[in-house]
Amino acid sequence: MTYFNQFKHRQLPVLTEIGEYQASVLDENKKNKQIEIDLVGKNDKNILLVGECKFKNSVFNKTELENLMDKVKYLPVTDPDIYIFSLSGFTDYVKKNAGKCRLISIKEMYRVNQGTVL
C-alpha cells in the first residue's frame, strides 16, 4: 500500500502548528525524564500528530519503536496519529508491531513529492 493510498479515504487533521516537542516529565518511578519528539502537529493547542524521523544508515528497529511509544505515553494527548519516517526502512519486527503507526520510507516520501502516487 502506498503512502497516499493509506489516506485516500481518511480525513486528515487540520494542523495550525508544526514543530518539535520537548518536556521534562515524571516517569513511573517519579524520576525526571526528558522527552523529545521530532515532530508534533497541533490544531490550536491540541496535539493531533506525532512524528519520529530517523535519517541514518540502519533500519528503524524494535528498540527505537519501543522508545517512541514510551515517549508518546507522556504527551498530553489521547490517540494521536503517529508517523515514523526512516531513510533506511524498518525491521520486520517494526513492520509487524507498529500497530496504527504509519511507516514511511524515503522511497515513499520521494514518490509523493514527485507526484507519481497522486
Residue pairs with C-beta under 8 A, 6 or more apart in sequence:
2 108
2 111
2 117
3 102
3 104
3 108
3 109
3 111
3 112
3 117
4 112
4 117
4 118
5 117
6 102
13 41
13 43
13 48
13 49
13 81
14 43
15 41
15 42
15 43
15 48
15 49
16 42
16 43
16 44
17 41
17 42
18 39
18 40
18 41
18 42
19 39
19 40
19 42
20 36
20 37
20 38
20 39
20 40
21 35
21 36
21 37
21 40
21 47
21 50
21 75
22 34
22 35
22 36
22 37
23 34
23 35
23 74
24 32
24 33
24 34
24 35
25 32
25 33
25 35
25 74
26 32
26 33
27 33
27 74
33 74
35 71
35 74
35 75
36 71
37 50
37 51
37 52
37 71
37 72
37 75
38 51
38 52
38 53
39 49
39 50
39 51
39 52
39 53
39 83
40 47
40 49
40 50
40 51
40 75
41 47
41 48
41 49
41 50
41 51
42 48
46 77
47 75
47 76
47 77
47 80
48 77
48 80
48 81
49 80
49 81
49 82
49 83
50 72
50 75
50 77
50 80
50 81
50 82
50 83
51 82
51 83
51 84
51 85
52 60
52 64
52 68
52 82
52 83
52 84
52 85
53 85
54 60
54 64
54 84
54 85
54 86
54 87
54 88
55 85
55 86
55 87
55 106
56 87
56 88
57 87
57 88
58 88
59 86
59 88
59 89
59 90
59 91
59 94
60 84
60 86
60 88
60 89
60 90
60 91
60 94
60 103
61 90
61 91
61 93
61 94
62 91
62 93
62 94
62 97
64 94
65 84
65 93
65 94
65 97
65 98
65 101
68 82
68 84
72 80
72 82
81 100
81 102
82 100
82 101
82 102
83 101
83 102
83 104
84 90
84 94
84 98
84 101
84 102
84 103
84 104
85 104
85 106
85 109
86 103
86 104
86 105
86 106
87 105
87 106
88 106
89 105
90 98
90 103
90 105
94 103
95 103
108 117
111 117
112 118
